[in-house]
Amino acid sequence: MAKDPHRLAVPSRGEEGTLTAEKIDTIGEKLTRKTSFGRAVVAPVTSQTTKAASGGLSEEQSAVGRVKPHVYWRYVEAASKTGFALFVIFSILQQALQIFSTFALKYWSEGNREFGENKSAVKFLWAYGLLSLSATMLNCMGSILMLVLCSLRSSKHLHDSVRWLVVPHLII
């Protein structure tokens, strides 16, 4: 008896236990997927959002288009021009060292192919290791510089500017 590729044999008694493609389709039509979650429901609108939308509390201004360069410059000024410049220099140097470490691997593999042996493995391991370690250290220094110097300075700047907006209204 030739086997039909569309028939799946199930261990049971005789021919009645064999599944055919038609039986599988019939079973699939009878089964329904049980939903465990209902549909999402939109929350009712509260009085706060209604007031803001109608212009009661405040109206938000919106602009369409690109961020103007002077806005970026204000961020840099608030964060520290020196810190930002050092961060950019560290980032460029880190990328350059990563590229040089890749070149070190390239020259190492070309030397192995040319000579047929791994003569100066220690030299190339030191070069690759120092370049990769230096790139990692520059990346860490740039991240710490941005976190400590720039973000804390900009937070202080923001705090002071908001404080001087609020303080005159408190003085009677």
C-alpha positions, 0 to 999 in steps of 0.5 A, a space after each residue: 500500500 502506497 503512502 499518501 503524503 497528505 495523510 498523517 497517521 495517528 497511533 490508533 485503531 485501523 483506518 479510522 484513526 488516520 488524519 487526512 487533509 480534509 479532516 484537519 480542515 474540518 477540525 480547524 473550522 470547528 475550533 475557535 481561538 479563545 481570546 484572553 484579552 478584550 479590545 482596548 477601550 479609550 478612557 473617558 475624557 477628564 475635566 483637566 484635559 477638557 480645560 487644557 484643550 479648550 484653552 482654560 488652563 494653558 495652551 501649548 504652542 506647536 511648531 512644524 519643521 526643523 529644530 533651528 540651529 540656535 536651539 542646539 547652540 543654547 543646549 551646548 551653551 547650557 551644557 558647557 562649550 568646553 565639555 561638549 568640544 571635548 566630548 566630540 574630540 573623544 568620540 572622533 578619537 575613539 572611532 579612529 582608534 577602532 578603525 586602527 585596531 581593525 587595520 591591525 587585524 588586517 595586517 596581521 592576517 595578511 602577514 600570516 597569509 604571506 609567510 604561511 605562519 604566525 611569526 609576530 603574533 605577540 606584536 599584533 596582539 599588543 597593538 590590537 589590545 592597546 588600540 582597542 583598550 584605548 578606544 574603550 577608555 576614550 569612550 568611557 571618558 567621553 560618556 563620563 564627561 557628558 554625564 558629569 560635566 555637561 548634564 549636571 551643568 545643564 541641570 544647574 543652569 535649568 534650575 537656576 533659570 527656573 528659580 529666577 522666574 519663580 522667585 520674583 513672584 514670591 517676593 511681596 
